[in-house]
Structures are given as structure tokens and as C-alpha cells.
Amino acid sequence: MGKKKKHDQGKNLWQKQNQPRQRRRSAHTNASGSDEGQGGDRDEMIERIDKSPTEATVGTLHKEQHSTSSPKKSRSRKQNLIKSGKKGDSKTSTYFYVVLFACLFATISAVAVGGVYLYQHWLQAQVRTPLRAPLIIPKNASSPEISPDRFWGTYRSGVYFGLKTRSPQSMVTGLMWFTQPSNEPGQQQYPQIRHLCEQGDGLLRYGWLMHDGINFGMQEIIDKSVILTTKFVKRAGGAHGGDWTARIKAIPKMGAENSVVSLLFYAALDGQGVIQEQTEHGQLTVIRGMTEELGKFRITFPEANLPTLKHSSYLVTHAPDNSKLVETIFASMGMAKLKNEKFLVLTGNQMSGNTASQVNFIVHQVTVNLPYDMEVVFESGSNPGRPDTLSGDVFSTELLKHKVAFDKKFNKVFDLVNKGYSETEITFSKAALSNMIGGIGYFYGSSVVQSPHNKEPVAYWPAPLYTAVPSRSFFPRGFLWDEGFHNLLISQWDQEISKDIIGHWLDLMNVDGWIPREQILGTEATAKVPAEYIVQHNENANPPTLFLPLQGIVKDLVNSQKEADREYLKNLYPRLKAWYKWFNTSQTGRRPHTYRWKGRDSKTKRELNPKTLTSGLDDYPRASHPTDAEYHIDLRCWMALASGVMADISKTLGESWEEYQATHDLLSNNDLLNKLHWSDSAHQYSDYGLHTNNVKLARPQPPKNLQPGQQPPMQQQLEKERVVKNQPSLRFVDTFGYVSLFPFLLKIVDPSSEKLEQIITDLRSTKLLWTQYGLRSLAKNAALYGKHNTEHDPPYWRGSIWINMNYLAVSALHHYSTTPGPQQEQARILYKQLRNNLVNNIIKEYERTGYIWEQYDDKTGEGKGSHPFTGWSALVVLIMAEKY
């Protein structure tokens, strides 16, 4: 197919996808009478309306006279009635038809009003109406019958250690701990209970050292006075997901050998089922229960006859919901005396009589000197034929077997030994991968959404989400654009997990093809989010990064002979098609072949540069004054990528692929790209919009015209506002940074292009993006480099080093270093340098601080932001393995 034909097809697809806007314009034109094709009908309509009621009635009556087959007598009487001209009869006839006309008019008006109401109701319902297409992940796909190996897991991303099932109302289990308050007078008497992952806890380190996503996991938690290791192993059997055992080991930190620590392990229901305690000699030994998903089960606490055990207690009570477990424990504590010591302990069964049936929360507490080992054994009632209990030596043997399998698989997939990495560096990379895998959560609930047609937010339909999370402490929930980067790594480790995650995300698509970009499902997730961030607006997008891992996954699905893979691909396609269409109808720019991120605030007074949260790059500088005239280079490049993947899937399924391919060719056409986005004055790719660089934040002056007796507000109480010194103009936004690199990052720039030479020259300039730790997000010479966006919002994407963008840069350099072209050698040199800089700094900071970080300082390389951040920062494993 010739280039011109491809270009025309791409243009046609763009026009088709923008037809709703064109149709609205045509309808407006027809109503105004300027459309010639409607002129005749409109004149006839006007002529009919202009007739008086009497004329219309008489005309109709004459027509009836000539066409009736009634007897002659009746016909003559009608003729006489008309001819007689009797005043009374004429008035009666006219009155009758006027009333008839009025009734008809009222009926039509009522129907019209009803129609408008129904149409408005339909519009309001669209935002929460699921896409009418088969689910990629069937409703029972996560059940123990279909997926027993992944039914139980560490799917509570936001707690230090806990297990639950992949079901809507799962029983949850988890660990809490605290150091007993000192008995010294004047010392703090209220413990700091560790449960939810919180940066404020100040833990020196925590995270998974090994986790395969299915069978086992090992985690280390270093608190101020105690070091905990949590291990779990699962074993298949029965009809409800099998058995599992958790082992918690606590040892003292150096200098804290005399600390007294309480370990608490609990089971809590989430809406249905029953649990009850079984005690011996006043100590909890077993929790028995039954739920719809688990059937009958029991949780046992094998007796540990260790001299370090000081006290054992328990709690049986009712918790309002799973986000209030710590508060419930605090309310149920009492002081126990043992010799000369006092301990905060749980106070037993709080439920009796009629309230016994309301028990949904049971806790086992041991108060110990260190070291101490505790085991928790879950056994399914549907597995009576188990050979032995998964405890003691049996547990240790199974754990060792899974550790050996993990190491073998890790070495096979990533091959870091042959790339020259040391044992310490390989141990780090295993932890980075394991934290990504171990952070995968399972959520169920309804998003809170709003469209322009809804006055108030409404609930989405209830749905599950199986997803990785950016940060267990700060972002323990699903983010759409993060998930594309996450699955670049996850799909390399276990493609079945990745397919499951992507399918869950796409099944959240509504009838318009929109997916809420942040998923806050269930009470635990909601409790961690400020109210102003909960509502998701259906005009707002997020980069379609799921197409990144789908590039590789689709190729494997195409080559697969499994019927399940063909079915997955078949159900995937209509959802990707709807998502793609939504972008091309809701996020297009005013100028042909351009795209614009919607959702920027044009009325804000306190932001130096209105944020573009929908792009994922938040405060990265865009046009200073948001308007419909702006268009964004990064979104255009994302859509070029999406078009190519859509063409590949369409070809595989035998669907019409030509227009997707032509759109991909159109959006990848370097000549058109340069025409729309290349700034000749700045020698870079740029956004376009209403812009000025001459802005600043300043505190407003107190009002001058005060009323008598009115005191002026203190100036320091007035929040800073944006001051525009020079009026903006429509122009390229010549701010150099990550956005400028997108045609390079997504490998759209032709290897022989002069623009590629300019980009590579700019990449290695230390005055712009290059540092010895990675590429900074915004050039040092940019007007907003390092600037606060409001008085209280520090810079975010204005200089810091972000690993997801650096991964794309390393991948692009690798591509251009292996593709013939004038810049091949320079790309090879930069590739090696950038890869080494990133890996060395991330590992150095991990060893220094104990964490992988959200971002890194461009001046010092120090970790910044939330931690642990083993979302896309864990892509360092792929950089080490050179998997792009």
C-alpha cells in the first residue's frame, strides 16, 4: 500500500472518530436553515404551520367531502352545513378543532418533555454503565474452582503482612505488633501499633526478599527495636483454595535486647460468614469458621513452649469495618500485672448473649522477650486427606523447595550472573522484583465517578480489581498509567499474572470506553485517600500505557496454540477498540491530527502552571494558560503506539486492520510530526498553546478600601497567587524535558532524522537533562526548574529523576544503537553510560537507606518522595537484564 493511501486512510479514521462533533455542528446548521439539503422540507413545514387553524380545518373537511363514500344524503347535509354560513354552527366547528389542536399540542409537548427527561436520565447513567462486551476475566475466574493456585495470597497491599482471598467479601488475616511501654515512671504508656504500611512509622527497612506471586514469600521488616521476618507457604488441596502457614520470627535489634514485644495475629470477616474462638486454659488455640468462599476452616496457633513467652491473651469482638481494626484493639486493651511488670493486653471475649452472632474479629496476642517464633496454620475443611500439617519441619522443607525454584527461575529469566553482577546486586534485584509481585492486591468495590451530566458524584458498578500498586505505604491502590509500566516487569516474570491484571483493568471500562484512572475500591483503600481525590471524572484520561506490555504479550498470544489464549485475545480486542475510540473522540485537539489532555484548570489562581494530572506528569510545565487551542506531543505519541498495537491485534484476529495501520503511519509520519510539534527556535519537540514563561507566585496586597473599623488581613495570611507579567500568546511551549523527548522515547523519530541528532546532543548535555544518576525531568535552564507550583506544593516533575521515563530512554537508546543510522554509535555510548548511572545509583541508595524510591534528586542522587516505591522504580531489574 502506498504512503498516500495510508495517509488518506489515517485521515479518514481520524474524521470518523470525530464524527460526533461534526454531527452536532451539522445539526446546528440545519436548525438555522443554512443547509440547502433541508431547505424544501423546512419551507413546507413553515407553510403548514402558518396556516390558521380555521383554514386548515376547512381544507381538511372539503377533502373529506370529495373522497367519502358515505350516502348521498349525509354528503348533502355536510355541504349544506358549510354553505349555509350559519354563524353558531361555524363557531362550534372552529372551537372543536381549536380544542383538538390544543390537546394534540399538549400531548406532543408532554411526550417531548418526557423524552428530554429520559434522554437526560440516559446520559446520567452512561458514566456507570458497563461496556456491552464479553468480560476478559469471567466472573468466576478468580474462584478456587477455576484458579486455586492464586486464590489465597498477600493481596492486602497496604498492610505489613496479611493474607486474603481473591473474592468480593474475603476473610482477611494479618499481623500487628508493638513494643510494650516501659514500666519506668513518666514513660509513654500508649503503644505505637504497627499494622498499615506508613512512612510515618519510620521503619528502617521493610519489603519482600522473595515472592513468586503464587506459592510463597519471605519478607524482612526492620523496626526501631525489633527485626521481623514473615514467611508464608501455600499448599493445594480440597475445593476451597488449599492450606497455608505463616511463620513470624522476631529478634531484637542491637541495643534493644531487653525489649518486650507483643505480636498479634488476627482474622476478620468482611460482611458474611461466622468465626468463633476455641480456648484452653484461658488461651486462644484455634479460630474456627465458615464462609461462602472458604467453606469450613480452622486457624491454629501451635503452642510455643519458649521461655521467652511472658503472656498470652486474645480478643473476640465486633469491628465496624476492616479499616478500623487498630482502633477496635485500642478500645479493648487492659493492663495485666505479672510479678513486677505491667503489660497492655487484650481482654478476652467482649461478646455474649444476643451479640455473640455479631463476632467478626478475633485476635491472638503473645507478649514476649526476644527472640521468638510464632506459627499460624490455616487448614481448609474440604481437604481432610492432607498427608500432614504444614508446620514445623514440613513447613521448612516446603519453603526451601520454593526458594530453590525461585532462584532457578530468576536466573533463567533475567540472567544477571552472565551480565557480570555481584551476588549483592542480584540479591537487590530479587528484592525489587519480589516487592513488585508481593505488592499485588485484590480489591472489590465501586469507584465514585462523575460526568458533566451528573450534578453529584455517583457510584460505579461493583467490580473486582487485581493489580500491582505503586507504593505499599503511600499509594496502596491501582493507578492506570502506572500499571502499564508495572506489567513490563510482571509479564517477564509470569505472563499469566500480567494477563489477569490487564484483563481486570479493561473490564472496568464503561459503555463510552472510559476507565477511571485511579481505583479506590473497598474500605481499606478508601481510608488512605483524601476526600478531594476520590471522585473520578469521565472526561479525564491517563496515558494508555497498557499498550506497552501488550506489545509483547500479544505476540505470544498470537503464537500460542492454547484455546484459552485465543479466547483471551478475542475478548481483549473489543475493549481495546472501545478504549482507543474513546481517546480519539474525547482527547483530540482542535487542529487535525493533534491531541489534548483534558482536565486542566483554566481558572486557578494559585498554581504557577496549571497541572496536567491526566498526563501522569502532574506539574510538568505545559501552556501557562489552558485553552482548547493547545495540543500535546506526549499524548500524540501514545496514540501512535496504540494504533500500531491495534493494527497487529486486528491482523491476528482477521479484523479490519488497514485504518489502524494507516493511523499509526500517519501519527508516525516524521514530516507531519515536525510540522505540528517541532519548534525551530528551540530546536526541540514541543507542546503548543497559549503560553508565557513570565509568571511568578507572589503574596497579594491587602485590600485598600477598607470599611471603618475593619482590620486589614495580615499579609502573611494571604496565600500566594500567580502573577502574569507578560500576556501569553499562542506559541510552542519551549520547555525542554521529558515531554520533549516523547517522539524519541517511543521510537517514532526516524533513525536517519536530523532531529534525532539534536535529541542525542541535548541528552548528553549536563546543562539540560544529563546527570550522573540518570536523566532529570526538566532542563536546568527551564523557567520552572525546581519551582514550587503553589506556595505549598513542592516541585514534582520539575527536575527530579524518574525511573519509568529513564527506562523508556534506555530502551530507546538501545533501539537506536542496534538500528543502522548516523546516530548509531552515539546512541550506543549514551546507552551504556545511562544504564550504568541508573543502576549504580538506585542500588547505592537502596543500601544506604533500605528502600527503592519514587524519584531521585538530580543534584545528589538521593532518594525522594514515597518509599518503598517498587512500582515502576522496580524497572531497574529490566534495565539490569537489558530487557526492553
N, C-alpha and C positions, 0 to 999 in steps of 0.2 A: 504493500500500500504506500502510495506516495506521501510525502510530507504534507502537501497541500490538503490532500483528502483527510489525513489525520487531524490537521489543524481545524478543518471545517467541522469534522465530527465532534471534536472537543468543544468548538464554539456552539454547536447545536445542543450538546448536552448541557452546557452552561445555561443556554437560553431556556431549555426545557425545565431545568431545575429552578429557574427564576420565574416560571410562568405565573404562579400565584400573584406575584407583584404586578406582572404585566396585565393579568386579567382584571385585577382591581382597577388598574388605570383605564382599561378599555370600558369597564362598566361605568366608570365615572364619565367617560367621553360620551357614551351612548345616552346617558341620562341628560346630558346637556344639549343633546341634539346635534352635535357636530359630526357624528358618524354617518356618512352618506348611506351606508348599507341599511340603516334603520329608519331612514327618512320617511319612506312611504307609509310604513306601519304607524309611525308616530303621527303623521298627518291625518290618517284615518281615525286614529284614536281621538285626536283633538276634535275632529269634525263630529264624532259621535257624542262626545262629552258636551260640545257646545250647543247641541240641540236642547230646546226646552223640554221639560217633562211632558207637557201637553202635546207638542208636535210629535214627540217620539211615540206617545200613546196612540194618537190618532193614526199615525202612519202604520203602526202595527195592526191596528184594528182594521184599516182598509185592506191590508194584505190578507188578513184572515177572511174578509168578505169574499175576495176573489178566489181563494183557494179552498173554502169549506165545501163539504159535500152534504151539509145539513139540508133539511126540507126547505122548499121554496118559501113557505110561509115564514119560517123563522128568519130566513135571509131577508125577506122584505121588511120584517119588523125592525131588523137592525138598521137597514137602510133608512127606514122612516125615522128611526130614533136619531140618526145623525143628521138627516136632512131637516128634521123638524125644528132644530135650533132651540128647543125648549131650554130655558135658562137653568132651571133647577136640575134637570137631568144632566146637563153638561157639567155643572159644578160637581155633582155627585160623582160622575165618571172621573173627572180630573182629580178630585180628592182621593178617590180609591187608588189611583196609580201613583199619586204622590206618597201616600202612606206605604204602598208596596215598595216603592223605590227607597224610602227611608228605612224600611225594615231590611231590605237587601243590603243597603249601605251599612247598617248597624251590624248585620251578621258578618259581612266581609271584614269590617273593622275589628270585630271580636276575634275572628279567625286570624287576622293579621297580628293582633296583639298577642294572641296565644302562640302563634308561630314564632314571633320575636322572642317570647319568653322561653319557648322550647329550645330555640336556637342558642340563646344565651346560656341556658342550662347545659346544653350540649358542649358549648365552648368551655364552660367552667369545669366540666367533667373530663375534658380531654387530657388535662395535665396528670390525672391519676388513673387513666385508662391504659391497661397493658397493651403492648403491640399484639396485633392479631396474627400470630405466627407460632409455630411449634417451639416449645422450650428447648434450649440446647441441653440443659440439665433437667431431666424429668423430675417430677415432684418427689418421687421415692428414691432418687439416685443416691442420696446420702444415707439411706436407711441401712440397718445391719444386715438385711436380707440381700441388698444389692452391693453394698460397699462395706463389708465387715472389717476390713483391714484399716480403714480410716474413719470408723465410726467414733471411737474414743480418741482423744488427742489433747494436746496442750493448747486448746483453742480459745483460751482466755488471755488474749494478748496483753491486757493491761494489768495483770497480777504477776507477782514474782514467781509463783508456782501454783498451778491449778490445772485440773482436767475437767473436761465436759464432753458431751456427745454432739454430733452434727444433727441436732434435732431442734425443732422450734422451742420446746419447753424442756430443756435438758436439766437434769440434776447437775449441780456444779459441786466440785470439791476443790479444796485449796489449803494453802499453808499461810499461817501468820506466825510472827514471833516478836518477842520484845525482851529487853534486858530488865530484870526486876529492879525496882527502885532501891536505892541504898537505904540501909537502916539507920544511917547517920542522921542526927537531928539537922533540920534545915535543908535536907536534900530534896530534890524534886520527887514527888510521890505519885505522879501520873506518868505512866509509861508511854513511849512512842511505839505504837503497834505498827509493824511493817506488814503491808498487805498489797496495796496497789503500788505499781511502779511509779515512784515520784522522784523527780530531780531534787526536790527539797529534802529528801531523806539523807542526801549527802553520802550515799554508798560509794566506797572506793572503786568497786567494780561489780558488775553482775552481767551474766549472759551465758548462753549455751556454748559449751565447748564442742559437743557433738549432738546432732539431731538429724535423723534421716527422714522425718516427716511422716513416718508410719509406725515403726516398731519401738523406738527407744529414744531417750535423750539424756544428756548429762549437763548440768549447769553448775557454775560456781558463783556464789554471792559473798562478797567481802563487805561486811558491815563494820562499824567502828570498834566493836569488841568481840565479834564472833565471825567465823568463816563457815558458811553453809555450803554443802554440796547436795543438790537434789538430782536424783536419778529415777527414771521410771522405765519399766519394760512391760510390753503388752504380749498377750498370748491368745491366739484364736481358739474358738470352741463355743459350741452352743449356738443359739439363734438370736442372741442379743449383743453381739459385738465382742464376746470373749471376756477374759480376765485382764487385770493389770495390777502391778505392785509399784508403790513409790517408796524409796528409801531416802531418808533425810539424815545427813551426818553433820553434827555441829562440833567445831573445835574452837578453842579460844585463840584470839589474836595475841601476839606477843605483848606482854604487859597487862593483859586482861584475864589472866589465868583464874582469878577468884570470882569472875563474873557469874551471876546466877541468871540463867536464861529460861524463858518459857517458850515452848513450841506448841502451837495449836494447829490441829488439822480438823477440817470441818466438812460436812455435807449439807447442802441447802437445796431445797426444791424451788422450782420456778413455775408455780401455778397449778401443778397437778401431781398426783401420786401421794404416797404415805411413807414416812420413815419413823422408826422407833428405836429406842435405846435398849441395850441389854447390859446389865451391870453385874459385877461380882465384888463383894466386899467393899461396896461403895465406889468402885472404879468402873469406868466405861470400858467394855471389852469388845462389843460388837454393835454396829448400826445395821439394822435390818430394814428393808424397804421394798417397795414395788411401784413402778411407774409404767405408763403405756409403752414406752420405747424399750425399757430395760427388763420388763417382767420382774420376777423376784430376784433379789440380790442381797448380798451382805458385805459389809466392810468391817474387817477385823484389825485389831491393834495388838499384834503379838507381844506378850509380856516380855519386858526387857529387865531382867534382874541385874541391873547395874548398880554399883554402889553410888554412882553419881546422881541417881534419881532421888529427888527430895520430896516431891509431892505430885499427886495425880488428881485431876478434877475434871469436871465436864459440865456441859450446858445443854439443856433441852428447852427450846423456846420457839417463839414465832418472830420472824423478821419481816418488816414491811415489804422489802424487796431486796434484790441482791446487791444493790448499791449502798445498802445501809447495814452491812454485816458488822463492820467495826463499831459503829455506833451502838448496835444491839449488844455487842460484847461489853463495851464500856458500861452500859446500863445494868449489866448482870454480874459485875465483879464485886467481890468482897475480900476482906483481909483474913488470911489464915495465919495462925501462930504455930511455929514449930520450934520448940526449945527457945532460944533467944532470938529467933528470926521471924520476920513477918513477910508474907508473900501475898501478892494480888492474885486471886484465883477465881475460877468460875464457881457458881453457886448451885449447880445441880439442875434438877427438873423444875422449871418455872410454870409448867402447865399441869393442870389437874381438872378432874371433873369434865365439865362440858367443853373446856378449851383443849383437852388432850388431842382432839381430832384436828386442831389447827397447827400442830407442830410441823414446822418446815425447816428447822435449823438446829443441827446437833454438832457440838464441838467437843473434841478431846484435847485436853491440856496436860502437858507434863512440864514440871519445873525442875530444872536440873543444874548440876555443876557440869562443866565441860571437861572432856569430850563426851558425846552422847550420840547413839544411833537410834533412829526410830523407823519402823516399817509400817506401811499401811497397805493392806491387801484387799483388793476388790475382787469378788467372785460372783459370776453370773449364776443364777439359779437354773438356767437352761443348759448348764454344762456339768452334769453330775459325773460324767465319765472322765474327768480330768485325771491324768496319771499321778499328779502330786500338786501340792500347794506351791505357788510361785513365791517362795520366801527363802530366806537364808541362803544356803549354798546353791539351791536351784536357781534362785534369782541371780546370783553372782555368775553362774555358768551361762545363763541366757544373755546376760548383759555383755559378757566377754565375747560371745558369739556375734552379737550385733556390732560391737565395736570393731572387730576384725573385718566384718563385711563392709562397714562404713569406710574404713581406711582403704580397703581394696577398691571400692567404687570411686572414692575421691581421687585416688591416684590415677585410675583409668580415665576418668572424665577430664581432669584438669592437668595431669602430667607435670606437676610443678618440680618434681625431682630432676627431670631431664632439662628443665629450664634453668637449673642452677640455684634454686632457692634453698636456703638453710632449713633445718628442722624447726627452728623458732619461727621463721617466716611461714612455713607450711602450717604449723600449729595455729598461727594467727589467721590464715586463710580459711582453715576449717571452722574456726570460731565465727568468722564473718559470714560464711555460708550458713552455719547452724543457727545463728541469730536470725537470719532472714527466714529460714524454714521454721524454726521454733516460734517465731512471732506470728505465724499464720493463724488467723482467728476464724471462728464461725459465729455469725451474728444473725439475729432474726428480729424483724420489726418493720415499722413503717417510717419512711422518711417524711419530713414536713416540707411541703412544696407550695409554690405559689406561681400563678401565671398572671398576666395583665388582666385576665377576665375574672379573677378571684379577688374580692375585696380583702379577704383574710386568708392566711395560710390554711391548707387542707392536708389531710393525711394521704400519703401514697398507699398503694395496696400492700398488705403484709407480705414480706418475702425474705428468703434467706440470702446470706452473702458469705461466701468462703473466700477469704482474701488475705494477702500479706498486709502488713501495716508499716508505715514509715518509721515509727518510734514507739516502743512499748511504754515509754514514760509520758511522752508529750502528745503523740498522735496515735493512740491505740485504736484506730478505726481505718476504714477504707477510703483512699483518695484515688480518683480515676486516673489522673495523669501519672501519678507515682506508680500505679500498678503495671503500666506498660514497661517501665524500667525494671521493676521487681522481677517480672517474668522473663526478662532476658537471662537472668541468672537461674531462676527456678526451673525454666524449661530445659536448661542444660543438665540440671541435676535429676529432675523427674518430670518428664513431659506430661504424664497423666495428671499430676497435681496442677500443672500450669493450665492444661486444657480445662480442668474443672474450675479453676479460678476465673479464667476468661469467660467461660460459659455462664457462670453465676453473674458476672458483671453485665454481660449483654442481655441476660434475661431480666434485668431491671429496666429495660428500655420501655418507654411509653409509646402510645399509638403514633405520636409525632416523630419518633426516632430519637428522643432525648433521653439522656441518662443523668441523674443527679450526680454532680461531681464529687460530693463529699457524703459518705454514707454514715449516718449516726443512728444505729439501729439497736434497740434494747436499752434497758435502764442503766447498765454498766457503762455503755458508750456515751449515753446522753449526759450522765453525771459529770463527765470530764470536759464538756464543751460549753463555753459561754453562750447565753441565750441568743445573742445577736448573730451567731454563726450557724444556728441550727437550720433556719429556713433556706431551702434551695430554690432558686428562680429558674424557670424553664426557658428563659431567653439566654441563659449563660452557659457557655461551653467550657470545655477543658481540652487540651491537646489530645488528639486521638492516638495516643502512644501505644495502645494495644496492637496497632498495626506493626510495631517494631518486632515483638516476639512472634507475631503471626506470620511474618515473612518466612521464618524457619519452620514453624510448626506446620504451616500449610504445605510446604514442600514434602515434609514427612508424611502428612496425611494423604497426599496425592499418591505417594509410593507405597502406602500401606495396603495390604490385602485384607485387613480386618473389616468386617461389616460394620462394627461399632464406629470405626474411624470414618467410614464413608457416610454413616448416618450423622455423625457429629458435623462433618463438613457441610452436609446438606442442610442441617438446621442452623448452622452458623451463617450461611450465606444471606438469607432474607433479613437477618438482624443487622449484619454489616451493611447491607444495601440500604436499609432504612436509616441507619446512623449516618452513613455517607450522604444520603439525600438531605437529612436534617442540616448538616453543616452547609450544604450547598444552597439551602433555601433560607437559612437563618443567620448565617455568618458571612454573607457575601458583602463586598464593598459596593459603593455607588458606581465606581468605574468598572467596566467589564474586565473579567479575569482577575479581580482583586478580592481580598478577603479582609474582614474586620472583626476583631474581638468585640463582642457586645458586652455591656455591663459596666462601662466606665462611668464615673460620676462627674458630670459636667458642671455641677452646682457647688461642689465642695469648695470651702474657703480655707480650710486648714491644711490641705495637702499641697506640698510643693509641686508634685506632679501626680495627678490622679492615678491611683493604682489600676493595674490591669490584672486582677486576681484570676480571671478566666484563662489567661495565657499560661498560668503556672509560675510566671516570673514576677508576680506581685508588684513591687515598687520599681522594677526596671524602667528607666525613663522612656516614655513614649511622647506623642504630641502633647504639648503642655495644656492645650485646650481641646478636650474631646468633642468631636463633631461627627456627623455622618460622612463627611468627606474624607476621613482618614482611612488608610488601609495598611495592613501589617504583613511584613515579609515572612515572619516565622509561621503564621497560620497558612499562608500560601504554600510554603514548603511542606508542612504537614499534609496538606491536601494532595500535593504531588505524590508523596509517599503512599497515601491511602489509595489513590487512583491506580497506582501500579499493582498493589496487592489485590484490589478488587478485580483488576483485569486478569491476574493469574488465577484467582479462585473461579471466576466466570468461565475461563477456558477449560479448567479441570471439570467443572460440572456440566459443560456443554451449554452454558447460558450465553446470552448475548454479551460479548466482551469488547466489541470494537469501540464503543463510545468511551468506556473506561480507559482503554488503551490510548485513544485519541486525546482524552483529557489529561492523562499522565504525560503524553508527549507535549501537549500544549503548555502545561504548567512547568514542564522541564525544559521548555524551549529557552535557551540562553538569551537569544535576541529579544524576545518578549519580556523575559525576566529583567534584563538590563534596562529596557525601555521604561518599565514601571518602577523599578526599585534601585537602580544604580545611580548614586549621586556623583556626578562628575567633579563637583567642587571638593567633596570629601574623599573621593576615591574609595567608596565602600557601598555595600548594600544597606539600604535604609528603609524605615517606615516613612509614610507620607502623612501630613496632616497640618492642622492649624497650630503653629508652634513658635515659641520664643525661648531662648536659653536664659533670658534676663529676668529671672524671678528669684525671690528670696522669702524667707519666713521672718516676720517682724511682729512685735507686740503692738497692737493698735493703741492709739492715743485715747485717753479718757474723753468722753463727750464734753463739748464746750458749753452747750446751752443747758445748764442745769437749772432746775426749779429752785425757788427759795428754800433754804434749809436742806436741800438734797446734797448728800455727800458723794463726791466722785469715787468710783471704784479704784482700789489700789492697782497700779499698772501691772504689778507682777501677778495679779489675779486674772488678768485678761490673757487668754490663750493666744499664742502666736497665730497669725494668719498669713496667707500668701499675698505678697505684693508683686505686681507685674510692672516692671519698669518700662519695657518696650512692648508695644502692641504686637500680637502674634500675626503671622502671615502663613498662607498655605505654602508648604515647602517640604523638602526632605528633612527628616529628623536625624541630623548628622551626629548622633551619639554612637561611639564605637564600643561594641561589647558583644556579648553572646548573641543577641538578636541579629547583629550584622553578619554573623558567621553562618546563619542557618542554611543558605544555599550550599555552603561548604560542608557543614555538619551532616546534612542528609544526602551528600554526594550528588548534588544536582549540577554543580559547576562542571563544565566540560574540562577534561584533563589538559586540553590544549589551549584553554582560555587564558587571555592576558589577565583576567580578573583573578584567576587562581594564583598567579604570580604575586599580585598585590596582596591577596589574603595571606599567603605564606610569609611574605615580607613583614606584614603587620603582626602576624602571630608571634614572631620571634623578637619583637621589639619590647624591651623592658619598660619603655615609656608608655606602652599601651597595655597589653594583656599578659605578657610573659613574666613568670616568676619562677624561682627555683623550687616551688611547691606545687605548681600547676597553673592553669590559666585563670586569671581573675575575671570576674563577671563584667566589669566595666573599666574602661581605659582610665589610666591615671589622669589624663588631660581632659576627661569629660567634666562638664559643668556640674553634674550632680554626683560625682565620685565621692563616696564616703559621707554624703549629706543625709541628715535626718529628713524623712518625708513629712512628718509633723513634729511638733515640739516633743512628743513622747514616743515616736516611732523611730528607732534607730535604723540605719541603712541595712538592707537585707540582701538584695541583688544589686548592690552598688559598689562592688569591689571584692567581696568575698569569693573564695574558690569553692565551686560546687562540683561534686563528683559526677553527677549524671551528665552535665554538659561536657565535662572533661572526658568522660567515656566516649561520647559522640565525637569529640575532637580527635582522640587517639584512634578511634575506629576509622574516621575519615582520612587521617594521615596514613594509616595502614593501607587503606584502599588506594590512595593516590601514589603511595610508594611502590605498589605492586602493579600499577596500571601505566603502560607506556605514555610518556608525555614529557614536556620540557621541565616540569617541576618534580619529576620522579625522585631524583637524588636528594633534593632539598627536603621533600616530604619524608624520605627515609631517615634523614638525620634528625629532623624535628620529632618524628615518631619515637625514636629511641630515647631522646632526651626527655620528652614529655612523659613517656611511660615510666621511666626511672624516677623522675621527680615526684610523680604522684604516689607511686608505690612506696618509695622510701619515706616520704613524709607521713603518710597515713599509718604505716607500721610504727614509725618513731613516736607519733602521738599516742597510739594505742598502748605502747609500752610505757610511756610517760604518765598517761592519765587513766589507763584502764578501759578506754572507750573508743569506738568509732563515732565520728561526729557528723552533725548535719552539714557543716560548712567549715572552711579553714581560712584563717587570717592570711591575707595576701602579703603582709609585711613580715610576719614571723612564722607562718605555717601552723600556728597553734589552733587546736580545735575550738569551734564556737557553736553556739546555738544548742539545740536539744541533743541529748545523749542518753542512752546509746541510740544512734541513728543507723540502724542496719537495714534501712530501706535501700534507696539507690546508692548510698555510700558503699554498700557491700559489693557494688560492681567492680571494686578493686580486685576481686577474685578473678573476674573475666579479663581484666587488664593484665594481671599476672599471667594468666593462662593463654593470653592472646587469642581469645575467642570473641569475635565481633560479628 
